[in-house]
């Protein structure tokens, strides 16, 4: 079974194979892209 992900590790490397699409799988309806902001 193939897994698709948009995940990125803290060091910038992709999670898993880095595949964001593959045959037989749908794209996500929502995609969460958290942004770490600096504390003031």
C-alpha positions as CSV (number, residue, x, y, z in Angstrom):
1,X,0.0,0.0,0.0
2,X,1.4,3.4,-1.0
3,X,1.2,6.3,1.4
4,X,1.1,9.9,0.2
5,X,2.0,12.8,2.5
6,X,2.9,16.5,2.6
7,X,4.8,16.0,5.8
8,X,8.2,17.7,6.3
9,X,10.5,17.0,9.3
10,X,11.9,19.9,11.3
11,X,15.2,19.5,9.6
12,X,13.5,20.0,6.2
13,X,13.5,16.3,5.0
14,X,10.3,14.8,3.7
15,X,8.4,12.2,5.7
16,X,8.3,8.8,4.0
17,X,9.0,8.7,0.2
18,X,7.9,12.3,-0.2
19,X,5.1,11.3,-2.6
20,X,2.2,13.8,-2.7
21,X,0.2,11.8,-5.3
22,X,-0.2,8.3,-6.6
23,X,-2.7,6.3,-8.6
24,X,-5.8,5.2,-6.7
25,X,-5.5,7.8,-4.0
26,X,-7.3,11.2,-3.7
27,X,-5.9,14.5,-2.6
28,X,-6.9,15.8,0.8
29,X,-9.9,18.2,1.1
30,X,-8.0,20.2,3.7
31,X,-4.3,20.6,4.2
32,X,-2.9,22.0,7.4
33,X,0.3,24.1,7.1
34,X,1.2,25.2,10.6
35,X,3.5,28.2,10.9
36,X,5.7,28.5,13.9
37,X,5.9,32.1,14.8
38,X,8.3,33.8,17.2
39,X,7.2,34.8,20.6
40,X,7.0,38.6,21.2
